[in-house]
Amino acid sequence: MFAAPDEPAHLLRAQGFSQFDFSSPYQTDGLPLNEIDCLRFNADVTADCMDLVWQEPWNEFGTSTDGYPPLLHALAAIPNAMFDGLFATYATRIWLAIVNIALLSWAAVISLRRGTWALTGLMLGITPMVVFTMGTVNPSGLSAAGAALFVTGIAALNKSSRNGRQRLLPMWIGAGILILTRRDGALWAALIAAVAYLPHLSPRQIVHRLAPSSKTRPVVFIAIPLVIASSFWAVPWIARFVDRRATAERSTWQAIRALRIYLDHLMGRFGWLDSTMGIEAFLISIVVVGFFVTLAVSSAHRQYRWSIVMSLMLLVTVPVAFGTIRYPYFQGRYLIPMWIAAMVLAGHSLQSSLGSLNKLGVRPRPILLMWLGVHVWSILNNLKRYATGRNGSWDLFDSEVWHPPMMSNAVTVLMLALSTALLARAAFRIGQMESSTPLREAVAKGDGIATNPQSD
């Protein structure tokens, strides 16, 4: 508990929201806010150093999370309005995990209706770090779920004609979640929409989308040059504004050097950046993702290739741009929305090249199984970090080591084994669906809907 970045501060604000108090200081039920200090940033100190005994209730505390958009804290307030104590904090984590997985499942259904490669792209976007944040009180998890729904909704749009409400709904809900969860959510939503949609349209089509009526078209032609011209004034002004409030030096070179660290954080640097996924899992993840993206770029149509390349470039340029204004500031988990977008777009690109992939004999099942192995090894490494320490023993079942409250390590490993078996079965079933029956017909039968295999 409290082992996600700023989780105590987010829980504090959620408890305030549960009492309809929306500004600092907030009253709490006695949260031991500082207990995490005994182990954070020190991977050799186990979690049994914490004393999770609730203090006197209704003390007031300020929090550093007041500037965040309110959606995460409004959702996290629901369990805190019904329960208190340690049970309430675990209930909050479980509730947020349910919400995040429901959104991710919606995105998975949309992807699966397109095909198995589209689903594989979405799954590669869900790194072990994403899973970790989805099960904690941290905005990165909810923003990841929103980004997944947003980009899969965009990728499922028919680029050549109008789209009905059913196609637009996941896109708008995902965008709203992303914007209302992170302070940089609007930036990521705009960038994801640009890389996912614009390469598929000609300049004339873009104007028609922005201004379908001939009466509004002149407004667009006037507005675009004004926006471009004003940016020459606005961008330097924003840079000076941020610079005046920066407490650290800026360094483009240091930001470039930190790109490798950001990738590490993006894949699996858990807790307060003190619990790793393991070098073996990291290397396998890089090989799997590298093969997947290379295959997508080499086989993609021109529009998809532009989308993938642009999203990968933004994964590099955005943190460097932040470092040019203020360094250190950026963290790898901030890149999760664009990472998910890049993998989803790569998956849809491969789906559009299905005939070529079938001739090469390339199937998504081995990729999914290797990715599952990365997740399992990462979770076990994270459990070991809290039970016996980074350099401790792998004997997680000893009664003398740390065990999660209300659950032993043996129960944790058993649940992980059951989940792994179910996911492995799903991967094999997806492969069988692809090889034996046209996928859309199979999904249509499962959903009880009529689908035209020739329509997109």
C-alpha positions as CSV (number, residue, x, y, z in Angstrom):
1,M,0.0,0.0,0.0
2,F,1.1,3.6,-0.8
3,A,3.8,2.2,-3.1
4,A,2.7,4.0,-6.3
5,P,4.1,7.5,-7.0
6,D,2.2,10.1,-4.9
7,E,-0.4,7.5,-4.0
8,P,-0.8,8.9,-0.4
9,A,-1.5,12.4,-1.8
10,H,-4.0,11.0,-4.3
11,L,-5.8,9.0,-1.5
12,L,-5.9,12.1,0.7
13,R,-7.7,14.1,-2.0
14,A,-10.0,11.2,-2.8
15,Q,-11.0,11.1,0.9
16,G,-11.7,14.9,0.7
17,F,-13.9,14.4,-2.3
18,S,-15.8,11.7,-0.5
19,Q,-16.9,14.3,2.0
20,F,-17.7,16.8,-0.8
21,D,-14.6,18.9,0.1
22,F,-12.9,19.9,-3.1
23,S,-10.0,22.1,-1.9
24,S,-7.1,21.6,0.4
25,P,-6.7,21.0,3.3
26,Y,-8.7,17.8,3.5
27,Q,-9.9,15.7,6.4
28,T,-8.9,12.1,6.5
29,D,-9.9,9.0,8.3
30,G,-6.4,8.7,9.8
31,L,-4.3,7.7,6.7
32,P,-0.7,7.0,7.7
33,L,0.6,9.2,5.0
34,N,4.2,9.1,5.8
35,E,4.7,5.3,6.4
36,I,6.0,4.8,2.9
37,D,9.0,7.0,3.6
38,C,10.7,4.0,5.3
39,L,11.1,2.1,2.1
40,R,10.6,4.4,-1.0
41,F,13.7,4.8,-3.2
42,N,15.4,2.0,-1.2
43,A,14.8,-1.3,-2.9
44,D,16.5,-3.4,-0.2
45,V,14.1,-2.3,2.6
46,T,11.0,-4.6,2.6
47,A,7.4,-3.5,3.1
48,D,7.2,-4.8,6.7
49,C,8.9,-1.6,7.8
50,M,5.5,0.1,7.4
51,D,3.1,0.3,10.4
52,L,-0.2,0.5,8.7
53,V,-2.1,1.5,11.8
54,W,-4.6,4.4,11.2
55,Q,-4.0,7.5,13.2
56,E,-6.5,9.8,14.9
57,P,-9.3,10.5,12.3
58,W,-10.3,13.8,10.8
59,N,-7.0,15.5,10.9
60,E,-6.5,18.1,8.1
61,F,-3.7,17.9,5.6
62,G,-2.7,19.7,2.5
63,T,-1.8,17.9,-0.7
64,S,0.3,18.4,-3.8
65,T,-2.4,16.9,-6.1
66,D,-4.8,19.8,-6.0
67,G,-3.8,20.9,-9.5
68,Y,-4.8,17.6,-11.1
69,P,-8.0,17.2,-13.1
70,P,-10.7,15.7,-10.8
71,L,-11.8,12.5,-12.5
72,L,-9.5,10.0,-10.7
73,H,-10.2,11.5,-7.3
74,A,-14.0,11.6,-7.9
75,L,-13.9,7.8,-8.8
76,A,-11.6,7.0,-5.9
77,A,-14.0,8.8,-3.6
78,I,-16.7,6.2,-4.1
79,P,-15.2,3.4,-1.9
80,N,-14.0,6.0,0.7
81,A,-17.6,7.2,1.1
82,M,-18.6,3.7,2.2
83,F,-15.6,2.3,4.1
84,D,-12.7,3.5,6.1
85,G,-9.3,2.3,7.3
86,L,-7.0,-0.1,5.5
87,F,-9.9,-1.9,4.0
88,A,-11.0,1.3,2.3
89,T,-7.6,1.8,0.7
90,Y,-7.6,-1.7,-0.7
91,A,-11.2,-1.3,-1.8
92,T,-10.2,1.9,-3.7
93,R,-7.4,0.1,-5.5
94,I,-9.8,-2.8,-6.5
95,W,-12.5,-0.4,-7.6
96,L,-10.1,1.6,-9.8
97,A,-8.7,-1.7,-11.2
98,I,-12.3,-2.8,-12.2
99,V,-12.9,0.6,-13.9
100,N,-9.7,0.5,-15.8
101,I,-10.1,-3.1,-16.9
102,A,-13.7,-2.4,-18.0
103,L,-12.4,0.4,-20.3
104,L,-9.5,-1.7,-21.5
105,S,-11.9,-4.6,-22.3
106,W,-14.0,-2.3,-24.4
107,A,-11.0,-1.3,-26.3
108,A,-10.0,-5.0,-26.7
109,V,-13.4,-5.8,-28.1
110,I,-13.1,-3.0,-30.7
111,S,-9.6,-4.2,-31.6
112,L,-10.6,-7.9,-31.9
113,R,-13.5,-7.1,-34.3
114,R,-10.8,-5.7,-36.5
115,G,-8.5,-8.7,-36.1
116,T,-5.9,-10.5,-34.0
117,W,-3.0,-8.2,-35.0
118,A,-5.0,-5.2,-33.9
119,L,-5.6,-6.8,-30.6
120,T,-1.9,-7.8,-30.3
121,G,-1.0,-4.1,-30.8
122,L,-3.3,-3.1,-28.0
123,M,-1.8,-5.7,-25.7
124,L,1.8,-4.6,-26.4
125,G,0.7,-1.1,-25.4
126,I,-0.2,-2.5,-22.0
127,T,3.3,-2.8,-20.5
128,P,3.9,-4.1,-16.9
129,M,4.1,-0.5,-15.8
130,V,0.6,0.2,-17.1
131,V,-0.8,-2.9,-15.3
132,F,0.9,-1.7,-12.1
133,T,-0.6,1.8,-12.3
134,M,-4.0,0.4,-13.2
135,G,-4.1,-1.3,-9.8
136,T,-3.0,1.7,-7.7
137,V,-4.4,5.1,-6.9
138,N,-2.5,7.0,-9.6
139,P,-3.7,9.0,-12.6
140,S,-1.4,7.1,-15.0
141,G,-3.5,4.0,-14.9
142,L,-6.8,5.7,-15.7
143,S,-5.2,7.8,-18.4
144,A,-3.8,4.7,-19.9
145,A,-7.2,3.1,-20.0
146,G,-8.7,6.3,-21.5
147,A,-5.9,6.5,-24.1
148,A,-6.4,2.8,-25.1
149,L,-10.2,3.4,-25.7
150,F,-9.5,6.7,-27.5
151,V,-7.0,5.5,-30.0
152,T,-8.8,2.2,-30.7
153,G,-11.9,4.2,-31.3
154,I,-10.1,6.4,-33.8
155,A,-8.5,3.5,-35.5
156,A,-11.9,1.8,-35.9
157,L,-13.4,4.9,-37.7
158,N,-14.2,4.7,-41.3
159,K,-11.9,7.3,-42.8
160,S,-13.7,7.6,-46.1
161,S,-17.3,8.3,-44.9
162,R,-19.4,9.5,-42.0
163,N,-19.4,7.5,-38.8
164,G,-22.4,6.8,-36.6
165,R,-22.8,7.4,-32.9
166,Q,-21.8,3.8,-32.1
167,R,-18.3,4.3,-33.7
168,L,-17.8,7.7,-32.2
169,L,-18.8,6.9,-28.6
170,P,-15.6,5.1,-27.5
171,M,-13.5,7.8,-29.1
172,W,-15.2,10.6,-27.2
173,I,-15.4,8.8,-23.9
174,G,-11.7,7.8,-24.1
175,A,-10.7,11.4,-24.9
176,G,-12.8,12.8,-22.0
177,I,-11.2,10.3,-19.6
178,L,-7.7,11.2,-20.8
179,I,-8.3,15.0,-20.6
180,L,-10.0,14.8,-17.2
181,T,-7.3,12.6,-15.6
182,R,-3.9,14.1,-16.4
183,R,-2.8,17.7,-16.6
184,D,-1.1,16.9,-19.9
185,G,-4.1,14.8,-21.0
186,A,-5.3,17.4,-23.5
187,L,-1.9,17.6,-25.1
188,W,-1.7,13.8,-25.5
189,A,-5.3,13.6,-26.9
190,A,-4.5,16.2,-29.5
191,L,-1.2,14.5,-30.5
192,I,-2.8,11.0,-30.6
193,A,-5.7,12.3,-32.8
194,A,-3.2,14.0,-35.1
195,V,-0.9,10.9,-35.7
196,A,-3.8,8.5,-35.9
197,Y,-6.2,10.4,-38.2
198,L,-4.5,13.1,-40.2
199,P,-2.1,10.9,-42.3
200,H,-5.1,9.1,-43.8
201,L,-6.6,12.4,-45.2
202,S,-5.6,14.7,-47.9
203,P,-5.4,18.5,-47.1
204,R,-8.7,18.9,-48.9
205,Q,-10.4,16.2,-46.8
206,I,-9.1,17.7,-43.6
207,V,-10.7,21.0,-44.5
208,H,-14.0,19.2,-45.3
209,R,-13.9,17.5,-41.9
210,L,-13.2,20.7,-40.1
211,A,-15.8,22.7,-42.1
212,P,-18.3,20.5,-43.9
213,S,-20.4,23.5,-44.8
214,S,-19.3,25.8,-47.6
215,K,-20.3,28.8,-45.4
216,T,-17.9,27.8,-42.6
217,R,-15.0,27.0,-45.0
218,P,-13.7,30.5,-45.3
219,V,-13.5,30.7,-41.5
220,V,-11.2,27.7,-41.5
221,F,-8.9,29.2,-44.2
222,I,-8.7,32.4,-42.1
223,A,-8.3,30.6,-38.7
224,I,-5.4,28.3,-39.7
225,P,-3.0,31.1,-40.7
226,L,-4.0,33.0,-37.5
227,V,-3.2,30.0,-35.3
228,I,0.1,29.5,-37.0
229,A,1.0,33.2,-36.7
230,S,-0.1,33.4,-33.1
231,S,2.0,30.4,-32.2
232,F,5.2,32.4,-32.9
233,W,4.1,34.6,-30.0
234,A,2.4,32.0,-27.8
235,V,5.1,29.4,-27.7
236,P,8.0,31.7,-26.5
237,W,5.5,33.2,-24.0
238,I,4.6,29.8,-22.6
239,A,8.3,28.9,-22.5
240,R,9.2,32.0,-20.5
241,F,6.2,31.4,-18.2
242,V,7.3,27.8,-17.4
243,D,10.9,28.9,-17.1
244,R,10.2,31.5,-14.5
245,R,8.6,28.9,-12.4
246,A,11.2,26.2,-12.9
247,T,13.2,25.2,-9.8
248,A,15.8,23.2,-11.8
249,E,18.1,23.9,-14.6
250,R,17.1,23.2,-18.2
251,S,19.1,20.8,-20.3
252,T,18.3,19.5,-23.7
253,W,21.4,17.2,-23.6
254,Q,20.4,15.7,-20.2
255,A,16.9,15.1,-21.5
256,I,18.3,13.2,-24.5
257,R,20.5,11.2,-22.3
258,A,17.5,10.3,-20.1
259,L,15.6,8.7,-23.0
260,R,16.9,5.3,-22.1
261,I,15.8,5.8,-18.5
262,Y,12.3,6.9,-19.7
263,L,12.0,3.7,-21.7
264,D,12.9,1.7,-18.6
265,H,10.3,3.5,-16.6
266,L,7.7,3.1,-19.3
267,M,8.2,-0.7,-19.4
268,G,8.5,-1.6,-15.8
269,R,10.1,0.5,-13.1
270,F,7.5,0.2,-10.4
271,G,6.8,1.8,-7.0
272,W,8.7,5.0,-6.3
273,L,11.0,4.0,-9.2
274,D,12.7,1.5,-6.9
275,S,11.3,-1.8,-8.1
276,T,12.4,-3.2,-11.5
277,M,10.8,-5.7,-13.8
278,G,14.2,-7.5,-14.1
279,I,16.8,-7.2,-16.8
280,E,15.6,-10.4,-18.5
281,A,12.0,-9.3,-18.9
282,F,13.2,-5.8,-20.1
283,L,15.4,-7.3,-22.8
284,I,12.7,-9.7,-24.0
285,S,10.1,-6.8,-24.0
286,I,12.5,-4.7,-26.2
287,V,13.0,-7.6,-28.6
288,V,9.3,-8.3,-28.9
289,V,8.3,-4.7,-29.4
290,G,11.2,-4.0,-31.7
291,F,10.2,-7.0,-33.9
292,F,6.5,-5.9,-33.9
293,V,7.2,-2.3,-34.8
294,T,9.8,-3.2,-37.5
295,L,7.3,-5.7,-39.0
296,A,4.6,-3.0,-39.0
297,V,6.7,-0.3,-40.6
298,S,8.1,-2.6,-43.3
299,S,4.7,-4.0,-44.3
300,A,2.5,-0.9,-43.8
301,H,0.8,1.2,-46.3
302,R,2.0,4.8,-46.6
303,Q,-0.6,6.3,-44.3
304,Y,-0.1,3.7,-41.6
305,R,3.7,4.1,-41.9
306,W,3.4,7.8,-41.3
307,S,1.2,7.3,-38.3
308,I,3.7,4.9,-36.7
309,V,6.8,6.9,-37.4
310,M,5.1,10.1,-36.2
311,S,4.1,8.5,-32.9
312,L,7.5,7.1,-32.3
313,M,9.1,10.4,-33.0
314,L,6.8,12.1,-30.5
315,L,7.9,9.5,-27.9
316,V,11.4,11.0,-28.3
317,T,10.7,14.7,-29.0
318,V,8.1,15.4,-26.2
319,P,10.4,14.5,-23.2
320,V,13.3,16.3,-24.9
321,A,11.2,19.4,-25.4
322,F,10.2,19.3,-21.7
323,G,13.9,19.0,-20.7
324,T,14.7,22.0,-22.8
325,I,12.4,24.1,-20.7
326,R,12.8,22.3,-17.4
327,Y,15.0,19.4,-16.3
328,P,14.6,17.2,-14.4
329,Y,10.8,17.1,-14.7
330,F,9.6,14.5,-17.1
331,Q,9.0,10.8,-16.1
332,G,8.6,7.8,-18.3
333,R,5.0,7.0,-17.2
334,Y,3.9,10.3,-18.7
335,L,4.6,8.8,-22.1
336,I,2.1,5.9,-21.6
337,P,-0.8,7.4,-23.7
338,M,1.5,7.9,-26.8
339,W,3.1,4.5,-26.3
340,I,-0.3,2.8,-26.4
341,A,-1.2,4.8,-29.5
342,A,2.0,3.8,-31.3
343,M,1.4,0.1,-30.5
344,V,-2.3,0.2,-31.5
345,L,-1.5,1.9,-34.8
346,A,1.2,-0.7,-35.5
347,G,-1.3,-3.4,-34.8
348,H,-3.9,-2.0,-37.2
349,S,-1.1,-1.5,-39.8
350,L,-0.3,-5.2,-39.6
351,Q,-4.0,-6.1,-39.7
352,S,-4.2,-4.3,-43.1
353,S,-1.3,-6.4,-44.3
354,L,-2.7,-9.7,-43.2
355,G,-2.3,-11.4,-46.6
356,S,1.5,-10.7,-46.7
357,L,1.9,-11.9,-43.1
358,N,0.0,-15.1,-43.8
359,K,2.3,-15.8,-46.7
360,L,5.3,-15.3,-44.4
361,G,3.8,-17.6,-41.8
362,V,4.0,-14.9,-39.1
363,R,1.3,-15.2,-36.4
364,P,0.5,-13.1,-33.4
365,R,0.3,-16.0,-30.9
366,P,4.0,-16.3,-30.1
367,I,4.2,-12.5,-29.6
368,L,1.2,-12.7,-27.1
369,L,2.7,-15.6,-25.2
370,M,6.2,-13.9,-24.9
371,W,4.5,-10.7,-23.7
372,L,2.5,-12.7,-21.1
373,G,5.9,-14.1,-19.9
374,V,7.2,-10.6,-19.5
375,H,4.3,-9.6,-17.4
376,V,4.5,-12.7,-15.1
377,W,8.2,-12.3,-14.5
378,S,7.7,-8.5,-13.8
379,I,5.0,-9.2,-11.2
380,L,7.1,-11.8,-9.5
381,N,10.0,-9.4,-9.3
382,N,7.8,-6.7,-7.9
383,L,6.5,-9.1,-5.2
384,K,10.0,-10.2,-4.3
385,R,11.1,-6.5,-3.9
386,Y,8.5,-5.9,-1.1
387,A,8.7,-9.4,0.5
388,T,12.5,-10.0,0.7
389,G,14.1,-6.9,-1.0
390,R,15.9,-6.5,-4.3
391,N,18.9,-8.6,-3.3
392,G,17.0,-10.9,-1.0
393,S,15.9,-14.6,-1.3
394,W,13.4,-16.0,-3.7
395,D,11.8,-17.9,-0.8
396,L,8.6,-15.8,-0.8
397,F,6.6,-18.3,1.2
398,D,8.6,-18.1,4.4
399,S,6.5,-17.0,7.4
400,E,9.3,-14.5,8.4
401,V,9.1,-12.4,5.2
402,W,6.6,-9.7,4.3
403,H,3.1,-10.8,3.1
404,P,0.4,-8.4,1.9
405,P,-2.3,-7.6,4.5
406,M,-5.3,-9.9,4.1
407,M,-3.5,-12.1,1.7
408,S,-0.3,-14.3,1.8
409,N,2.3,-14.5,-0.9
410,A,1.2,-18.1,-1.5
411,V,-2.3,-16.9,-2.4
412,T,-0.8,-14.1,-4.5
413,V,1.3,-16.6,-6.5
414,L,-1.6,-19.0,-6.9
415,M,-3.9,-16.2,-8.3
416,L,-1.1,-15.2,-10.6
417,A,-0.7,-18.8,-11.9
418,L,-4.5,-19.0,-12.5
419,S,-4.5,-15.7,-14.4
420,T,-1.5,-16.8,-16.5
421,A,-3.3,-20.0,-17.4
422,L,-6.4,-18.2,-18.5
423,L,-4.5,-15.7,-20.5
424,A,-2.4,-18.4,-22.2
425,R,-5.6,-20.2,-23.1
426,A,-7.0,-17.0,-24.6
427,A,-3.9,-16.6,-26.7
428,F,-4.2,-20.1,-28.1
429,R,-7.9,-19.6,-28.7
430,I,-7.3,-16.4,-30.6
431,G,-4.8,-18.3,-32.8
432,Q,-7.4,-21.1,-33.4
433,M,-10.1,-18.6,-34.4
434,E,-7.7,-16.9,-36.9
435,S,-6.7,-20.2,-38.5
436,S,-10.0,-22.1,-38.6
437,T,-12.8,-19.5,-39.0
438,P,-12.9,-16.0,-40.4
439,L,-12.4,-13.9,-37.3
440,R,-15.3,-11.5,-37.9
441,E,-17.8,-14.3,-38.3
442,A,-16.5,-15.9,-35.1
443,V,-16.9,-12.7,-33.1
444,A,-20.2,-12.0,-34.7
445,K,-21.5,-15.4,-33.6
446,G,-20.2,-14.8,-30.0
447,D,-21.9,-11.4,-29.9
448,G,-25.1,-12.6,-31.6
449,I,-24.9,-9.9,-34.3
450,A,-24.8,-10.0,-38.1
451,T,-21.6,-8.9,-39.6
452,N,-20.7,-8.5,-43.3
453,P,-17.2,-10.0,-43.7
454,Q,-16.5,-7.8,-46.7
455,S,-17.3,-4.5,-44.8
456,D,-14.7,-2.7,-42.8
